[in-house]
Amino acid sequence: MGLAAALSFTPPVQANPALWRIEETIEEKGADQITLVVRPDAKAVGDSAMVLTPTAVENYIRAHPALADLRRAVCRTEDGRDLLATEFGRARRVEPEVDGERAEMAVGPSLSETPPGVSLDPSASARRSDPEPVKAAAVLQAAEALIGTPLAWGADPATGFCDPATFVAAVYRRALGYRLPTTLDGLWETTGVSVPVWDVRPGDLVILDRGELVGIYLGADEIAACDPSAGEVVRLDVGPRSGLTARIADVRRLF
């Protein structure tokens, strides 16, 4: 993909997904379980909106630190009908699994191989031979094209909604043909090569806290991220005066 093509990027839009609104959360401490009381609502948006899939439930739970250690979640209607149950087989890692040797090699030069946690779309192979500035331009253009996309947990941005993980996955899929995990756990635990914060470059993933929020670095101390507190994809200042710098847990390079 050339620079001109990258700068003319327009994201495709499909039909709106079937949305549900989270009306109430009931935590059962002794059972390590939470019940999400939901109802269908085509106008649902923001932190209480979701599509009814295991990915949506997992990302919702993982994005809320108070719920992150629960092992099971159930989506239930207001009249008591169970719609979906999702098991979390283990507690989230406190530290991600990253390759220290690869991390040291990544400082300075670009990656010369497919990064961990990423598979490649064969139809987009030509893009991977582009120079780094062209790749970065493509990633940033794809990210900025989705600014303002409203939050709905588990939704693909092609439907007009997204969450923190599906946003990141869609940007890299569209820009470079990379297939990334669509879950926050998948991005946190194994995706990309860890590099020091001081080496962050446009297009890198910036991970906050224990992976509760993942953004794409735009440059000038800004990331693009689907922020639950904002309810949509926004630009966030992560510079020294922002208060978010101390929350940066890791930076990951993907090209």
GIUR-V942544 format. One record per residue. N is the residue number from 1. OMEGA is omega in whole degrees, -180 to 180 (none if undefined). Layout:
((N/OMEGA) (N/OMEGA))
//
This chain:
((1/177) (2/-178) (3/-180) (4/179) (5/-180) (6/-176) (7/178) (8/-176) (9/173) (10/-177) (11/176) (12/179) (13/177) (14/179) (15/179) (16/178) (17/174) (18/-175) (19/176) (20/177) (21/175) (22/-177) (23/-174) (24/172) (25/-179) (26/-177) (27/178) (28/-172) (29/-175) (30/-178) (31/-176) (32/-175) (33/172) (34/176) (35/174) (36/178) (37/-171) (38/171) (39/179) (40/-179) (41/-178) (42/-178) (43/179) (44/180) (45/177) (46/-172) (47/-180) (48/-178) (49/179) (50/163) (51/-171) (52/179) (53/176) (54/179) (55/180) (56/-179) (57/-179) (58/-179) (59/177) (60/-179) (61/-175) (62/-179) (63/-179) (64/-172) (65/-179) (66/-178) (67/-166) (68/-177) (69/177) (70/-176) (71/-176) (72/176) (73/180) (74/171) (75/-173) (76/177) (77/-179) (78/178) (79/172) (80/-179) (81/178) (82/-178) (83/-174) (84/174) (85/-178) (86/179) (87/172) (88/-168) (89/-178) (90/175) (91/179) (92/177) (93/174) (94/177) (95/178) (96/173) (97/178) (98/-177) (99/-176) (100/-180) (101/177) (102/-179) (103/179) (104/-179) (105/-175) (106/-179) (107/-179) (108/-177) (109/174) (110/178) (111/-179) (112/-178) (113/179) (114/-177) (115/178) (116/176) (117/-175) (118/168) (119/-171) (120/175) (121/-177) (122/-177) (123/-178) (124/-174) (125/-177) (126/-177) (127/-173) (128/176) (129/178) (130/176) (131/-175) (132/-180) (133/179) (134/176) (135/-180) (136/179) (137/180) (138/180) (139/-179) (140/179) (141/178) (142/179) (143/-176) (144/177) (145/-178) (146/176) (147/-179) (148/177) (149/-176) (150/180) (151/164) (152/-173) (153/177) (154/-175) (155/175) (156/180) (157/177) (158/179) (159/179) (160/179) (161/177) (162/171) (163/-175) (164/-178) (165/-178) (166/174) (167/-178) (168/-179) (169/-179) (170/180) (171/-178) (172/177) (173/-177) (174/-175) (175/-172) (176/-177) (177/176) (178/174) (179/-180) (180/173) (181/177) (182/176) (183/177) (184/178) (185/-180) (186/178) (187/-177) (188/-167) (189/-169) (190/-170) (191/175) (192/178) (193/-178) (194/176) (195/180) (196/180) (197/-178) (198/-180) (199/-175) (200/-180) (201/176) (202/-178) (203/177) (204/172) (205/175) (206/-174) (207/-179) (208/176) (209/177) (210/180) (211/180) (212/178) (213/179) (214/178) (215/179) (216/-176) (217/-178) (218/-172) (219/177) (220/176) (221/178) (222/170) (223/168) (224/-178) (225/172) (226/-171) (227/-180) (228/-179) (229/177) (230/180) (231/-179) (232/175) (233/-177) (234/167) (235/179) (236/175) (237/178) (238/180) (239/-174) (240/-178) (241/-173) (242/-172) (243/-180) (244/-178) (245/-178) (246/-180) (247/179) (248/-179) (249/-177) (250/171) (251/-177) (252/178) (253/-179) (254/176) (255/none))
//
